[in-house]
Amino acid sequence: MASTKTAAAANNALFPQLVTPLPGPRAKAVVERDEAIMSPSYTRDYPLVIERGEGCMVWDADGNRFLDLAAGIAVCATGHSHPHVVKAITEQASRFLHMSGTDFYYEVQVRLAERLAAHAPIAGAKRVFFSNSGAEAIECALKLARHYRGPQVLAFTGSFHGRTMGALSLTASKSIQRKGFAPFLAGIVHANYGQKVEDIENFILKKYVDERAFSAVFVEPIQGEGGYIVPCKEWMAGIRDLCNRWGALMIVDEVQSGMGRTGKMFAIEHFGVEPDIICTAKGIASGLPLGAVIARAEIMNWGPGQHASTFGGNPVACAAANATLDLLEESLMDNARVVGEHLIARLEEVCDHTPWLIGARGKGLMVAVDAIDRKGKGSPAIRQKIIDAMYHRGLLVLPCGAHSIRFCPPLCLTKEQADFAADTLAEICATLEG
Ligand code: PLP
């Protein structure tokens, strides 16, 4: 029989342990060097300097152990350095690192494409393109839309699709992301996310758009950077109908919401709607750079040379993605659903007992709450205080939207860890002064 002591010790390893004041001296030294050399365009909310990770836990340069509820911005889906993923990476790396899937063939890439296509909620024949990132997946979809019909597309305010020039032209999340980079791609119009579909048609499409050139609607099934906003089923169905009426493609950006995060392989499945193209990235390869575009075959019908990428579909990244899919299919997608429901329920309780938080929401382990001030107004300042306090208690979370705190942990989070996060958040809120 395993001793209770051992079980308790093993259990404790699932929770934070801080051994220095934060940041510790080693972390401080790295941050100082970073500040002198790295691009100041990066957005850091607190000085975490990671040294290693395992499952949902990460250790910093000073040996402090944190519970990671951010997963490298919703990327480390299977947990940090899952042995199955590491083994797949190591085996592939020992065979060959690169050959360029655009000019040669390798089975690991084909296998991944077949598996992604089988999971995609799109009927009929499909084709897959691999990129290195989410933004590149969006660039691919933008080019496909142009190739299909023309340059005019609809996107939504609050949306984040990436920072390369095409993707940035669709992005309308924070003005700082666009400031100084105009002109953007011509032909892109924005409607409000969740805006009545009839109004989008009457006041935007019918006013600005040439139906001969209107090729696509880009939509996040759950808005990510914009604030973890879950639209209603009817709205998403309305967007599908709008696309049908205008002969436009429905392109869903599942860069953040895809790959099991919401408890289904793709978040659009929650809405019972079939898109024409799915863009995904982030969690797809558990941390290796990879993006994918899955499209109806008759749409991805361009010719050799029209789109390609030297590194896109890199064999090591594909091996990591196949191993990620094994784990998602086996248990992690279900775990995301079950633990996600539990986390939302616990956060609802926290919201009920504090004046500082409202609006616990999400699907699976794509979850958020909003920070508010005494007057009930969304408050970035209160949010920052809470995020700082969580870091100082060994919990890593990220902001999103104007005043939301997001929880996008590895999909192996346990109910006990979710409880710990909710309890700690409640304790922090109890000590907050406005
Ligand atoms: N689309 C969505 C919905 C995202 O959340 C992101 C990144 O946060 C992107 C696109 C861009 O992905 P990447 O940062 O990999 O270029």
Boltz pocket constraint, residues with backbone or C-beta under 6 A from the ligand:
constraints:
  - pocket:
      binder: B
      contacts: [[A, 132], [A, 133], [A, 134], [A, 135], [A, 136], [A, 138], [A, 160], [A, 161], [A, 162], [A, 163], [A, 220], [A, 224], [A, 225], [A, 253], [A, 254], [A, 255], [A, 256], [A, 257], [A, 281], [A, 282]]
      max_distance: 6.0
